[in-house]
Amino acid sequence: MNDATALRRPPRPLQKGLQTRATIIEAALGLAANKGLEGLSIGLLAEVTGMSKSGVFAHFGSREELQISVIRDYHVKFEEEVFLPAIREPRGLPRLRAMFERWVRRVSFEIDSGCIYISGAVEFDDRPGPVRDALATMVQTWQDALTRSIQLAIDVGHLTGETSPEQLMFEIHGLILALHHDARFLRNPGSVERARLGFERLLAHSLAASGPAPEAAPARSKEARTPRR
């Protein structure tokens, strides 16, 4: 190991502390997805991670700080899976479609585990405080990114100048909420396909005459065609 490498690395006790904290947050993410942010507790995390309550407490100091750390970590993972890959696509509809498609895939993955953005909004919508502020900030950050992507689609001529970025973002977000509700709560088959079709219909109302044609809706799966009994 050269001197430069040694200088970049944190001291071993600090490095171990960061690893332990990351392990706790990872466990907390799993618990929050199933039990909600309010279901998190220092005692439960100590049991899951095999640590002492004092050991877990030493890394966060309070249940509130733990909840905020989980929200921030969830947001980082959301960005890595949805936002960052999507912005590598060309500006305009390719990027906007990528953002929506990756968002749909993540919601599909979370059907059994739950979405912290959505469940957290239900838990903290009428409870002011640092946890609600952190959650609202993360959701607003994503909505702002989606709105900017819509504006870019207008700027490059894929969507008409009459398109309201804020209104279209609102309607796209509504599709995701409906998808989560129908797929997770009602367990309705075909919810993902309906969300995708709804997205293309929203775009069709705003496509510029010279813009790219909308993509065909994906073929419905056998499961989606099967009526519920």
Residue, then its C-alpha position, 0 to 999 in steps of 0.5 A: m500500500n502506498d502513502a497516498t492510498a493509506l491517506r485516502r482510507p479512514p482509520r480502521p475503527l472509523q471504517k468498522g464503525l461505518q460498516t456497522r452503521a451501513t449494516i444497521i441501516e440495511a436491516a432497518l430498510g428491510l424492516a421499514a418496508n414491511k412494518g413502516l417507518e413507525g415500526l422501527s425501534i432500536g430494540l427490534l434492530a438490535e434483535v435483528t442484527g444481533m447487537s446490543k441496544s446500546g450498540v445500535f443507539a450509539h450509531f444513531g442516538s435516537r429513533e428519529e435519527l434512525q428513521i431519517s437515515v433510512i429515508r436518506d438511504y432509500h432515496v440513494k437506492f432509488e436514485e441509483e436504480v431509477f434516476l441515474p440510469a434514466i438520465r443517460e438516455p437522450r433528452g426528451l421522450p427517451r429519457l422521460r420514458a426511461m424514468f417512468e419505466r424504471w419507476v414502474r419496475r421498482v414499484s413492481f419489485e416492491i409490491d410484496s415489500g412496500c414503498i417507503y415513499i408511499s407508506g411513509a406519506v400515509e404515516f407522516d402526512d399529518r405529523p409535522g417534524p424532522v422525519r416528515d420534512a426529510l421524507a417530503t424533501m426526498v419525494q419533492t426532489w424526485q418530482d422536480a427531476l421528473t418535471r425537468s425531464i418533461q420540460l426538456a421534452i418540450d424544449v427539444g420539440h417532442l411535446t407541445g409547448e402547451t404542455s404543462p410540466e407540473q400537470l403532466m408530472f402530477e398525472i404520471h405520479g398519479l399513475i404510480l400511486a394507482l399502480h401501487h394501490d391496485a397491485r399491492f392492496l387489491r392484488n389486481p392482475g394486469s396493473v403494470e400493463r395498465a399503468r404503462l398504457g396510461f402513461e402512453r395515453l398521457l403522452a399522446h395528448s401532448l405529443a408534438a406533430s413532429g415528435p416521435a411516435p408513441e411506443a406500442a403498449p406492451a403485450r398483455s401477459k397471460e396472467a393479465r388476461t386471466p380474470r380474477r375469480 
